[in-house]
């Protein structure tokens, strides 16, 4: 039954990680992320890194995969936010 | 040792869920969520609901708590986005 839970976990993790992709696409297209808080991706990176550690320690593949993708997505979002707000100091 | 992992998991879950709070606060203050994609909270709600199911099935308290809070935060974000874009049809 462990395999079934792993599949469910991977599906849950895949969908959760995929949630950040439309935000990345929107940001890339509009080159505007002013309404996105700096702290959201920042705090999510810290939290997801802890989840990653938790997943590794509990040997739970679903948690590991989901959070590796999640950290990458949020790091990209943070980078884009920084990049696009360089010329616009109002953004903060 | 299970208790230690539960504490780590709760910490990870707490921080990850807390990540959405600055976004909610920013949205509430500025009344603008134009740069936030509709699909991000929508897809996250679906993914986190699956995580919640996974957590219940695996009897993992950390996963359950983290995802209940996560679903609530993202539902609020989606509601705010819908509310604030009512008068601004450009937002989409």
N, CA and C atoms of all chains as a GROMACS GRO file, in nm:
protein
  552
    1UNK      N    1   0.082  -0.123   0.000
    1UNK     CA    2   0.000   0.000   0.000
    1UNK      C    3   0.085   0.127   0.000
    2UNK      N    4   0.212   0.111   0.040
    2UNK     CA    5   0.299   0.228   0.044
    2UNK      C    6   0.309   0.295  -0.093
    3UNK      N    7   0.312   0.211  -0.197
    3UNK     CA    8   0.323   0.264  -0.333
    3UNK      C    9   0.204   0.354  -0.368
    4UNK      N   10   0.084   0.310  -0.327
    4UNK     CA   11  -0.036   0.389  -0.353
    4UNK      C   12  -0.028   0.526  -0.286
    5UNK      N   13   0.018   0.528  -0.160
    5UNK     CA   14   0.032   0.656  -0.091
    5UNK      C   15   0.137   0.743  -0.158
    6UNK      N   16   0.245   0.678  -0.207
    6UNK     CA   17   0.349   0.754  -0.275
    6UNK      C   18   0.292   0.819  -0.400
    7UNK      N   19   0.208   0.745  -0.474
    7UNK     CA   20   0.145   0.800  -0.595
    7UNK      C   21   0.055   0.918  -0.558
    8UNK      N   22  -0.028   0.900  -0.454
    8UNK     CA   23  -0.117   1.008  -0.408
    8UNK      C   24  -0.034   1.129  -0.365
    9UNK      N   25   0.073   1.104  -0.290
    9UNK     CA   26   0.161   1.211  -0.244
    9UNK      C   27   0.228   1.284  -0.359
   10UNK      N   28   0.273   1.206  -0.457
   10UNK     CA   29   0.340   1.267  -0.574
   10UNK      C   30   0.241   1.353  -0.653
   11UNK      N   31   0.117   1.305  -0.662
   11UNK     CA   32   0.011   1.379  -0.732
   11UNK      C   33  -0.017   1.510  -0.657
   12UNK      N   34  -0.034   1.498  -0.524
   12UNK     CA   35  -0.058   1.617  -0.440
   12UNK      C   36   0.059   1.715  -0.453
   13UNK      N   37   0.179   1.662  -0.444
   13UNK     CA   38   0.299   1.745  -0.454
   13UNK      C   39   0.313   1.809  -0.591
   14UNK      N   40   0.282   1.730  -0.693
   14UNK     CA   41   0.292   1.780  -0.831
   14UNK      C   42   0.196   1.896  -0.854
   15UNK      N   43   0.072   1.880  -0.807
   15UNK     CA   44  -0.030   1.985  -0.826
   15UNK      C   45   0.008   2.110  -0.745
   16UNK      N   46   0.051   2.090  -0.620
   16UNK     CA   47   0.089   2.204  -0.536
   16UNK      C   48   0.205   2.282  -0.599
   17UNK      N   49   0.306   2.208  -0.648
   17UNK     CA   50   0.420   2.275  -0.711
   17UNK      C   51   0.377   2.345  -0.838
   18UNK      N   52   0.287   2.280  -0.914
   18UNK     CA   53   0.238   2.338  -1.040
   18UNK      C   54   0.164   2.469  -1.016
   19UNK      N   55   0.112   2.488  -0.895
   19UNK     CA   56   0.039   2.610  -0.861
   19UNK      C   57   0.121   2.737  -0.878
   20UNK      N   58   0.252   2.725  -0.863
   20UNK     CA   59   0.336   2.844  -0.874
   20UNK      C   60   0.372   2.877  -1.020
   21UNK      N   61   0.352   2.779  -1.107
   21UNK     CA   62   0.389   2.800  -1.248
   21UNK      C   63   0.306   2.910  -1.316
   22UNK      N   64   0.170   2.909  -1.301
   22UNK     CA   65   0.094   3.020  -1.362
   22UNK      C   66   0.138   3.158  -1.312
   23UNK      N   67   0.180   3.164  -1.184
   23UNK     CA   68   0.228   3.292  -1.130
   23UNK      C   69   0.360   3.332  -1.198
   24UNK      N   70   0.447   3.235  -1.220
   24UNK     CA   71   0.574   3.262  -1.289
   24UNK      C   72   0.548   3.307  -1.433
   25UNK      N   73   0.454   3.238  -1.500
   25UNK     CA   74   0.422   3.270  -1.639
   25UNK      C   75   0.363   3.411  -1.648
   26UNK      N   76   0.271   3.441  -1.555
   26UNK     CA   77   0.207   3.573  -1.553
   26UNK      C   78   0.310   3.682  -1.531
   27UNK      N   79   0.400   3.657  -1.435
   27UNK     CA   80   0.506   3.753  -1.406
   27UNK      C   81   0.598   3.774  -1.524
   28UNK      N   82   0.631   3.666  -1.592
   28UNK     CA   83   0.721   3.672  -1.708
   28UNK      C   84   0.657   3.750  -1.823
   29UNK      N   85   0.525   3.728  -1.841
   29UNK     CA   86   0.454   3.795  -1.950
   29UNK      C   87   0.435   3.944  -1.923
   30UNK      N   88   0.388   3.976  -1.802
   30UNK     CA   89   0.354   4.115  -1.772
   30UNK      C   90   0.475   4.194  -1.724
   31UNK      N   91   0.582   4.125  -1.686
   31UNK     CA   92   0.703   4.188  -1.626
   31UNK      C   93   0.666   4.275  -1.507
   32UNK      N   94   0.558   4.235  -1.441
   32UNK     CA   95   0.512   4.310  -1.324
   32UNK      C   96   0.475   4.213  -1.212
   33UNK      N   97   0.535   4.234  -1.098
   33UNK     CA   98   0.502   4.151  -0.981
   33UNK      C   99   0.483   4.241  -0.859
   34UNK      N  100   0.441   4.365  -0.884
   34UNK     CA  101   0.426   4.464  -0.776
   34UNK      C  102   0.332   4.419  -0.665
   35UNK      N  103   0.222   4.352  -0.705
   35UNK     CA  104   0.123   4.312  -0.605
   35UNK      C  105   0.159   4.183  -0.531
   36UNK      N  106   0.270   4.121  -0.575
   36UNK     CA  107   0.315   4.000  -0.507
   36UNK      C  108   0.410   4.042  -0.395
   37UNK      N  109   0.379   3.992  -0.273
   37UNK     CA  110   0.464   4.028  -0.158
   37UNK      C  111   0.600   3.958  -0.168
   38UNK      N  112   0.706   4.033  -0.135
   38UNK     CA  113   0.841   3.978  -0.127
   38UNK      C  114   0.847   3.862  -0.029
   39UNK      N  115   0.774   3.876   0.080
   39UNK     CA  116   0.785   3.780   0.189
   39UNK      C  117   0.722   3.645   0.156
   40UNK      N  118   0.624   3.643   0.065
   40UNK     CA  119   0.559   3.516   0.034
   40UNK      C  120   0.661   3.413  -0.017
   41UNK      N  121   0.729   3.439  -0.133
   41UNK     CA  122   0.826   3.339  -0.178
   41UNK      C  123   0.941   3.317  -0.078
   42UNK      N  124   0.981   3.426  -0.011
   42UNK     CA  125   1.093   3.416   0.085
   42UNK      C  126   1.060   3.319   0.199
   43UNK      N  127   0.944   3.341   0.261
   43UNK     CA  128   0.903   3.254   0.373
   43UNK      C  129   0.875   3.112   0.323
   44UNK      N  130   0.814   3.101   0.202
   44UNK     CA  131   0.786   2.968   0.147
   44UNK      C  132   0.914   2.889   0.122
   45UNK      N  133   1.020   2.958   0.078
   45UNK     CA  134   1.148   2.889   0.055
   45UNK      C  135   1.201   2.831   0.187
   46UNK      N  136   1.192   2.910   0.294
   46UNK     CA  137   1.238   2.863   0.426
   46UNK      C  138   1.153   2.743   0.472
   47UNK      N  139   1.021   2.758   0.464
   47UNK     CA  140   0.930   2.651   0.507
   47UNK      C  141   0.947   2.524   0.426
   48UNK      N  142   0.958   2.542   0.292
   48UNK     CA  143   0.970   2.425   0.204
   48UNK      C  144   1.105   2.355   0.221
   49UNK      N  145   1.209   2.432   0.258
   49UNK     CA  146   1.339   2.370   0.284
   49UNK      C  147   1.330   2.281   0.408
   50UNK      N  148   1.254   2.328   0.508
   50UNK     CA  149   1.231   2.247   0.629
   50UNK      C  150   1.151   2.121   0.596
   51UNK      N  151   1.046   2.137   0.510
   51UNK     CA  152   0.968   2.021   0.464
   51UNK      C  153   1.059   1.920   0.395
   52UNK      N  154   1.150   1.973   0.314
   52UNK     CA  155   1.245   1.890   0.239
   52UNK      C  156   1.327   1.807   0.336
   53UNK      N  157   1.377   1.872   0.441
   53UNK     CA  158   1.456   1.805   0.545
   53UNK      C  159   1.370   1.698   0.614
   54UNK      N  160   1.244   1.735   0.643
   54UNK     CA  161   1.149   1.642   0.706
   54UNK      C  162   1.127   1.520   0.616
   55UNK      N  163   1.109   1.546   0.486
   55UNK     CA  164   1.087   1.438   0.389
   55UNK      C  165   1.206   1.344   0.379
   56UNK      N  166   1.327   1.404   0.378
   56UNK     CA  167   1.450   1.324   0.369
   56UNK      C  168   1.462   1.237   0.494
   57UNK      N  169   1.440   1.297   0.611
   57UNK     CA  170   1.454   1.226   0.737
   57UNK      C  171   1.350   1.114   0.751
   58UNK      N  172   1.227   1.140   0.702
   58UNK     CA  173   1.123   1.037   0.710
   58UNK      C  174   1.121   0.946   0.587
   59UNK      N  175   1.218   0.969   0.495
   59UNK     CA  176   1.230   0.890   0.370
   59UNK      C  177   1.098   0.888   0.294
   60UNK      N  178   1.038   1.005   0.281
   60UNK     CA  179   0.911   1.018   0.211
   60UNK      C  180   0.936   1.088   0.077
   61UNK      N  181   0.940   1.007  -0.030
   61UNK     CA  182   0.976   1.057  -0.164
   61UNK      C  183   0.884   1.170  -0.210
   62UNK      N  184   0.752   1.155  -0.184
   62UNK     CA  185   0.655   1.255  -0.229
   62UNK      C  186   0.688   1.392  -0.173
   63UNK      N  187   0.718   1.396  -0.042
   63UNK     CA  188   0.746   1.523   0.023
   63UNK      C  189   0.875   1.583  -0.033
   64UNK      N  190   0.976   1.498  -0.057
   64UNK     CA  191   1.104   1.546  -0.110
   64UNK      C  192   1.085   1.609  -0.248
   65UNK      N  193   1.021   1.534  -0.339
   65UNK     CA  194   1.003   1.582  -0.477
   65UNK      C  195   0.922   1.712  -0.479
   66UNK      N  196   0.808   1.712  -0.408
   66UNK     CA  197   0.720   1.830  -0.406
   66UNK      C  198   0.795   1.955  -0.360
   67UNK      N  199   0.878   1.938  -0.258
   67UNK     CA  200   0.942   2.055  -0.200
   67UNK      C  201   1.066   2.100  -0.274
   68UNK      N  202   1.132   2.007  -0.346
   68UNK     CA  203   1.244   2.048  -0.433
   68UNK      C  204   1.188   2.139  -0.543
   69UNK      N  205   1.077   2.094  -0.606
   69UNK     CA  206   1.014   2.173  -0.713
   69UNK      C  207   0.962   2.306  -0.656
   70UNK      N  208   0.899   2.298  -0.539
   70UNK     CA  209   0.845   2.418  -0.475
   70UNK      C  210   0.951   2.523  -0.443
   71UNK      N  211   1.064   2.478  -0.391
   71UNK     CA  212   1.174   2.570  -0.360
   71UNK      C  213   1.224   2.636  -0.488
   72UNK      N  214   1.241   2.554  -0.595
   72UNK     CA  215   1.288   2.609  -0.723
   72UNK      C  216   1.191   2.714  -0.778
   73UNK      N  217   1.060   2.684  -0.775
   73UNK     CA  218   0.959   2.777  -0.825
   73UNK      C  219   0.962   2.908  -0.747
   74UNK      N  220   0.968   2.899  -0.616
   74UNK     CA  221   0.966   3.019  -0.533
   74UNK      C  222   1.095   3.099  -0.542
   75UNK      N  223   1.208   3.030  -0.563
   75UNK     CA  224   1.335   3.100  -0.584
   75UNK      C  225   1.328   3.179  -0.715
   76UNK      N  226   1.267   3.117  -0.817
   76UNK     CA  227   1.251   3.186  -0.946
   76UNK      C  228   1.160   3.307  -0.932
   77UNK      N  229   1.052   3.290  -0.855
   77UNK     CA  230   0.957   3.400  -0.833
   77UNK      C  231   1.023   3.517  -0.761
   78UNK      N  232   1.104   3.485  -0.661
   78UNK     CA  233   1.176   3.587  -0.585
   78UNK      C  234   1.276   3.660  -0.675
   79UNK      N  235   1.345   3.583  -0.760
   79UNK     CA  236   1.442   3.640  -0.853
   79UNK      C  237   1.373   3.733  -0.953
   80UNK      N  238   1.258   3.688  -1.006
   80UNK     CA  239   1.183   3.770  -1.103
   80UNK      C  240   1.132   3.898  -1.038
   81UNK      N  241   1.081   3.885  -0.915
   81UNK     CA  242   1.030   4.000  -0.840
   81UNK      C  243   1.142   4.104  -0.823
   82UNK      N  244   1.261   4.057  -0.788
   82UNK     CA  245   1.376   4.145  -0.767
   82UNK      C  246   1.417   4.209  -0.899
   83UNK      N  247   1.418   4.129  -1.005
   83UNK     CA  248   1.459   4.174  -1.138
   83UNK      C  249   1.366   4.284  -1.191
   84UNK      N  250   1.235   4.260  -1.182
   84UNK     CA  251   1.137   4.352  -1.239
   84UNK      C  252   1.116   4.476  -1.154
   85UNK      N  253   1.154   4.470  -1.026
   85UNK     CA  254   1.132   4.588  -0.943
   85UNK      C  255   1.256   4.677  -0.936
   86UNK      N  256   1.363   4.639  -1.009
   86UNK     CA  257   1.486   4.718  -1.010
   86UNK      C  258   1.465   4.860  -1.058
   87UNK      N  259   1.383   4.871  -1.165
   87UNK     CA  260   1.360   5.002  -1.224
   87UNK      C  261   1.242   5.074  -1.158
   88UNK      N  262   1.174   5.002  -1.069
   88UNK     CA  263   1.054   5.059  -1.007
   88UNK      C  264   1.066   5.048  -0.855
   89UNK      N  265   1.119   5.152  -0.796
   89UNK     CA  266   1.146   5.147  -0.654
   89UNK      C  267   1.022   5.159  -0.566
   90UNK      N  268   0.909   5.191  -0.629
   90UNK     CA  269   0.783   5.196  -0.554
   90UNK      C  270   0.743   5.056  -0.508
   91UNK      N  271   0.782   4.958  -0.589
   91UNK     CA  272   0.735   4.820  -0.568
   91UNK      C  273   0.765   4.767  -0.428
   92UNK      N  274   0.886   4.785  -0.381
   92UNK     CA  275   0.926   4.747  -0.245
   92UNK      C  276   0.918   4.601  -0.210
   93UNK      N  277   1.088   0.903   1.892
   93UNK     CA  278   1.142   0.997   1.793
   93UNK      C  279   1.032   1.058   1.705
   94UNK      N  280   0.916   0.990   1.706
   94UNK     CA  281   0.806   1.039   1.622
   94UNK      C  282   0.767   1.182   1.662
   95UNK      N  283   0.771   1.209   1.791
   95UNK     CA  284   0.736   1.341   1.841
   95UNK      C  285   0.829   1.448   1.785
   96UNK      N  286   0.958   1.417   1.776
   96UNK     CA  287   1.055   1.512   1.720
   96UNK      C  288   1.022   1.544   1.574
   97UNK      N  289   0.990   1.440   1.497
   97UNK     CA  290   0.954   1.464   1.357
   97UNK      C  291   0.826   1.545   1.346
   98UNK      N  292   0.732   1.515   1.437
   98UNK     CA  293   0.606   1.590   1.435
   98UNK      C  294   0.633   1.738   1.461
   99UNK      N  295   0.723   1.766   1.556
   99UNK     CA  296   0.758   1.906   1.586
   99UNK      C  297   0.823   1.972   1.464
  100UNK      N  298   0.918   1.901   1.401
  100UNK     CA  299   0.983   1.953   1.281
  100UNK      C  300   0.881   1.977   1.170
  101UNK      N  301   0.792   1.879   1.152
  101UNK     CA  302   0.688   1.891   1.050
  101UNK      C  303   0.593   2.006   1.078
  102UNK      N  304   0.555   2.022   1.204
  102UNK     CA  305   0.466   2.133   1.241
  102UNK      C  306   0.533   2.268   1.218
  103UNK      N  307   0.663   2.273   1.248
  103UNK     CA  308   0.741   2.395   1.225
  103UNK      C  309   0.746   2.427   1.075
  104UNK      N  310   0.778   2.323   0.996
  104UNK     CA  311   0.785   2.339   0.849
  104UNK      C  312   0.648   2.381   0.796
  105UNK      N  313   0.544   2.314   0.843
  105UNK     CA  314   0.408   2.346   0.799
  105UNK      C  315   0.366   2.484   0.841
  106UNK      N  316   0.402   2.521   0.964
  106UNK     CA  317   0.368   2.654   1.017
  106UNK      C  318   0.431   2.764   0.934
  107UNK      N  319   0.560   2.747   0.903
  107UNK     CA  320   0.631   2.849   0.824
  107UNK      C  321   0.575   2.857   0.683
  108UNK      N  322   0.551   2.739   0.621
  108UNK     CA  323   0.497   2.738   0.484
  108UNK      C  324   0.360   2.806   0.480
  109UNK      N  325   0.275   2.776   0.577
  109UNK     CA  326   0.143   2.839   0.580
  109UNK      C  327   0.155   2.988   0.606
  110UNK      N  328   0.249   3.026   0.694
  110UNK     CA  329   0.270   3.167   0.726
  110UNK      C  330   0.314   3.247   0.603
  111UNK      N  331   0.371   3.177   0.505
  111UNK     CA  332   0.419   3.244   0.383
  111UNK      C  333   0.309   3.316   0.307
  112UNK      N  334   0.185   3.268   0.321
  112UNK     CA  335   0.075   3.330   0.247
  112UNK      C  336   0.018   3.452   0.321
  113UNK      N  337   0.049   3.462   0.450
  113UNK     CA  338  -0.006   3.572   0.530
  113UNK      C  339   0.043   3.711   0.482
  114UNK      N  340   0.175   3.730   0.457
  114UNK     CA  341   0.217   3.862   0.406
  114UNK      C  342   0.149   3.898   0.274
  115UNK      N  343   0.119   3.796   0.192
  115UNK     CA  344   0.050   3.822   0.065
  115UNK      C  345  -0.094   3.868   0.093
  116UNK      N  346  -0.158   3.806   0.190
  116UNK     CA  347  -0.294   3.846   0.227
  116UNK      C  348  -0.295   3.988   0.284
  117UNK      N  349  -0.197   4.018   0.372
  117UNK     CA  350  -0.187   4.150   0.433
  117UNK      C  351  -0.162   4.256   0.326
  118UNK      N  352  -0.069   4.227   0.234
  118UNK     CA  353  -0.039   4.321   0.127
  118UNK      C  354  -0.162   4.348   0.040
  119UNK      N  355  -0.233   4.239   0.006
  119UNK     CA  356  -0.354   4.252  -0.075
  119UNK      C  357  -0.461   4.334  -0.003
  120UNK      N  358  -0.475   4.309   0.126
  120UNK     CA  359  -0.575   4.379   0.207
  120UNK      C  360  -0.543   4.528   0.216
  121UNK      N  361  -0.413   4.560   0.230
  121UNK     CA  362  -0.370   4.700   0.241
  121UNK      C  363  -0.384   4.775   0.111
  122UNK      N  364  -0.333   4.715   0.003
  122UNK     CA  365  -0.329   4.786  -0.125
  122UNK      C  366  -0.460   4.773  -0.202
  123UNK      N  367  -0.545   4.675  -0.163
  123UNK     CA  368  -0.668   4.641  -0.236
  123UNK      C  369  -0.639   4.614  -0.383
  124UNK      N  370  -0.519   4.564  -0.407
  124UNK     CA  371  -0.480   4.533  -0.546
  124UNK      C  372  -0.410   4.397  -0.548
  125UNK      N  373  -0.462   4.309  -0.633
  125UNK     CA  374  -0.397   4.179  -0.648
  125UNK      C  375  -0.385   4.146  -0.797
  126UNK      N  376  -0.376   4.252  -0.879
  126UNK     CA  377  -0.374   4.235  -1.024
  126UNK      C  378  -0.259   4.146  -1.072
  127UNK      N  379  -0.143   4.158  -1.008
  127UNK     CA  380  -0.026   4.082  -1.054
  127UNK      C  381  -0.024   3.940  -1.000
  128UNK      N  382  -0.122   3.908  -0.914
  128UNK     CA  383  -0.130   3.771  -0.862
  128UNK      C  384  -0.220   3.690  -0.955
  129UNK      N  385  -0.167   3.577  -1.002
  129UNK     CA  386  -0.244   3.493  -1.093
  129UNK      C  387  -0.361   3.426  -1.020
  130UNK      N  388  -0.477   3.421  -1.090
  130UNK     CA  389  -0.594   3.349  -1.037
  130UNK      C  390  -0.563   3.202  -1.012
  131UNK      N  391  -0.483   3.147  -1.102
  131UNK     CA  392  -0.459   3.003  -1.100
  131UNK      C  393  -0.372   2.959  -0.984
  132UNK      N  394  -0.286   3.050  -0.932
  132UNK     CA  395  -0.197   3.010  -0.823
  132UNK      C  396  -0.277   2.961  -0.700
  133UNK      N  397  -0.362   3.048  -0.638
  133UNK     CA  398  -0.438   2.998  -0.523
  133UNK      C  399  -0.533   2.884  -0.559
  134UNK      N  400  -0.590   2.889  -0.681
  134UNK     CA  401  -0.685   2.786  -0.724
  134UNK      C  402  -0.619   2.648  -0.730
  135UNK      N  403  -0.505   2.642  -0.796
  135UNK     CA  404  -0.434   2.513  -0.809
  135UNK      C  405  -0.379   2.470  -0.672
  136UNK      N  406  -0.332   2.567  -0.593
  136UNK     CA  407  -0.279   2.534  -0.459
  136UNK      C  408  -0.387   2.474  -0.369
  137UNK      N  409  -0.510   2.526  -0.382
  137UNK     CA  410  -0.621   2.471  -0.302
  137UNK      C  411  -0.644   2.324  -0.338
  138UNK      N  412  -0.643   2.294  -0.468
  138UNK     CA  413  -0.662   2.155  -0.513
  138UNK      C  414  -0.548   2.067  -0.461
  139UNK      N  415  -0.424   2.113  -0.482
  139UNK     CA  416  -0.307   2.035  -0.439
  139UNK      C  417  -0.303   2.014  -0.288
  140UNK      N  418  -0.332   2.122  -0.213
  140UNK     CA  419  -0.327   2.114  -0.067
  140UNK      C  420  -0.440   2.027  -0.011
  141UNK      N  421  -0.554   2.023  -0.081
  141UNK     CA  422  -0.663   1.936  -0.038
  141UNK      C  423  -0.620   1.790  -0.053
  142UNK      N  424  -0.547   1.761  -0.161
  142UNK     CA  425  -0.494   1.626  -0.180
  142UNK      C  426  -0.391   1.591  -0.073
  143UNK      N  427  -0.303   1.688  -0.040
  143UNK     CA  428  -0.206   1.671   0.069
  143UNK      C  429  -0.276   1.641   0.200
  144UNK      N  430  -0.387   1.712   0.220
  144UNK     CA  431  -0.466   1.696   0.342
  144UNK      C  432  -0.517   1.552   0.351
  145UNK      N  433  -0.570   1.503   0.240
  145UNK     CA  434  -0.619   1.366   0.232
  145UNK      C  435  -0.504   1.267   0.258
  146UNK      N  436  -0.389   1.296   0.198
  146UNK     CA  437  -0.268   1.214   0.217
  146UNK      C  438  -0.228   1.212   0.365
  147UNK      N  439  -0.231   1.328   0.428
  147UNK     CA  440  -0.195   1.340   0.569
  147UNK      C  441  -0.290   1.264   0.660
  148UNK      N  442  -0.420   1.273   0.628
  148UNK     CA  443  -0.521   1.201   0.707
  148UNK      C  444  -0.499   1.050   0.692
  149UNK      N  445  -0.480   1.008   0.569
  149UNK     CA  446  -0.463   0.864   0.542
  149UNK      C  447  -0.336   0.808   0.607
  150UNK      N  448  -0.229   0.889   0.607
  150UNK     CA  449  -0.103   0.844   0.667
  150UNK      C  450  -0.095   0.882   0.815
  151UNK      N  451  -0.201   0.941   0.867
  151UNK     CA  452  -0.209   0.983   1.008
  151UNK      C  453  -0.088   1.069   1.047
  152UNK      N  454  -0.059   1.166   0.959
  152UNK     CA  455   0.055   1.256   0.982
  152UNK      C  456   0.000   1.395   1.019
  153UNK      N  457   0.003   1.425   1.150
  153UNK     CA  458  -0.058   1.548   1.203
  153UNK      C  459   0.000   1.675   1.138
  154UNK      N  460   0.134   1.675   1.118
  154UNK     CA  461   0.201   1.793   1.061
  154UNK      C  462   0.144   1.827   0.924
  155UNK      N  463   0.129   1.724   0.841
  155UNK     CA  464   0.078   1.746   0.705
  155UNK      C  465  -0.066   1.796   0.711
  156UNK      N  466  -0.146   1.738   0.800
  156UNK     CA  467  -0.288   1.778   0.814
  156UNK      C  468  -0.298   1.926   0.854
  157UNK      N  469  -0.229   1.963   0.962
  157UNK     CA  470  -0.237   2.101   1.013
  157UNK      C  471  -0.189   2.202   0.907
  158UNK      N  472  -0.072   2.173   0.850
  158UNK     CA  473  -0.013   2.264   0.750
  158UNK      C  474  -0.109   2.289   0.634
  159UNK      N  475  -0.175   2.183   0.589
  159UNK     CA  476  -0.257   2.197   0.470
  159UNK      C  477  -0.396   2.252   0.498
  160UNK      N  478  -0.445   2.234   0.621
  160UNK     CA  479  -0.572   2.300   0.658
  160UNK      C  480  -0.550   2.452   0.656
  161UNK      N  481  -0.440   2.496   0.719
  161UNK     CA  482  -0.409   2.640   0.721
  161UNK      C  483  -0.383   2.691   0.578
  162UNK      N  484  -0.307   2.613   0.502
  162UNK     CA  485  -0.274   2.650   0.364
  162UNK      C  486  -0.397   2.667   0.277
  163UNK      N  487  -0.492   2.573   0.289
  163UNK     CA  488  -0.616   2.581   0.210
  163UNK      C  489  -0.694   2.707   0.251
  164UNK      N  490  -0.702   2.735   0.381
  164UNK     CA  491  -0.774   2.855   0.430
  164UNK      C  492  -0.710   2.983   0.375
  165UNK      N  493  -0.577   2.991   0.382
  165UNK     CA  494  -0.506   3.110   0.333
  165UNK      C  495  -0.531   3.131   0.184
  166UNK      N  496  -0.521   3.024   0.107
  166UNK     CA  497  -0.537   3.036  -0.038
  166UNK      C  498  -0.681   3.063  -0.078
  167UNK      N  499  -0.776   3.010  -0.001
  167UNK     CA  500  -0.918   3.038  -0.027
  167UNK      C  501  -0.943   3.188  -0.002
  168UNK      N  502  -0.882   3.242   0.105
  168UNK     CA  503  -0.897   3.385   0.135
  168UNK      C  504  -0.834   3.470   0.024
  169UNK      N  505  -0.718   3.425  -0.024
  169UNK     CA  506  -0.648   3.498  -0.131
  169UNK      C  507  -0.733   3.502  -0.258
  170UNK      N  508  -0.792   3.388  -0.290
  170UNK     CA  509  -0.876   3.377  -0.408
  170UNK      C  510  -0.999   3.468  -0.394
  171UNK      N  511  -1.058   3.468  -0.275
  171UNK     CA  512  -1.175   3.550  -0.246
  171UNK      C  513  -1.141   3.699  -0.259
  172UNK      N  514  -1.024   3.739  -0.202
  172UNK     CA  515  -0.980   3.878  -0.210
  172UNK      C  516  -0.954   3.920  -0.354
  173UNK      N  517  -0.888   3.831  -0.428
  173UNK     CA  518  -0.858   3.858  -0.569
  173UNK      C  519  -0.988   3.883  -0.646
  174UNK      N  520  -1.088   3.800  -0.621
  174UNK     CA  521  -1.218   3.812  -0.688
  174UNK      C  522  -1.287   3.942  -0.647
  175UNK      N  523  -1.280   3.973  -0.518
  175UNK     CA  524  -1.343   4.092  -0.462
  175UNK      C  525  -1.284   4.220  -0.521
  176UNK      N  526  -1.152   4.228  -0.523
  176UNK     CA  527  -1.084   4.351  -0.566
  176UNK      C  528  -1.082   4.368  -0.717
  177UNK      N  529  -1.104   4.260  -0.790
  177UNK     CA  530  -1.100   4.275  -0.936
  177UNK      C  531  -1.239   4.297  -0.995
  178UNK      N  532  -1.341   4.305  -0.907
  178UNK     CA  533  -1.479   4.326  -0.952
  178UNK      C  534  -1.494   4.455  -1.031
  179UNK      N  535  -1.429   4.559  -0.979
  179UNK     CA  536  -1.441   4.690  -1.043
  179UNK      C  537  -1.336   4.711  -1.151
  180UNK      N  538  -1.244   4.615  -1.164
  180UNK     CA  539  -1.135   4.632  -1.259
  180UNK      C  540  -1.128   4.507  -1.348
  181UNK      N  541  -1.195   4.516  -1.461
  181UNK     CA  542  -1.207   4.398  -1.545
  181UNK      C  543  -1.080   4.366  -1.623
  182UNK      N  544  -0.984   4.458  -1.616
  182UNK     CA  545  -0.854   4.432  -1.682
  182UNK      C  546  -0.782   4.318  -1.610
  183UNK      N  547  -0.806   4.309  -1.479
  183UNK     CA  548  -0.729   4.218  -1.394
  183UNK      C  549  -0.734   4.072  -1.440
  184UNK      N  550  -0.852   4.026  -1.473
  184UNK     CA  551  -0.871   3.891  -1.526
  184UNK      C  552  -0.827   3.775  -1.439
   0.00000   0.00000   0.00000
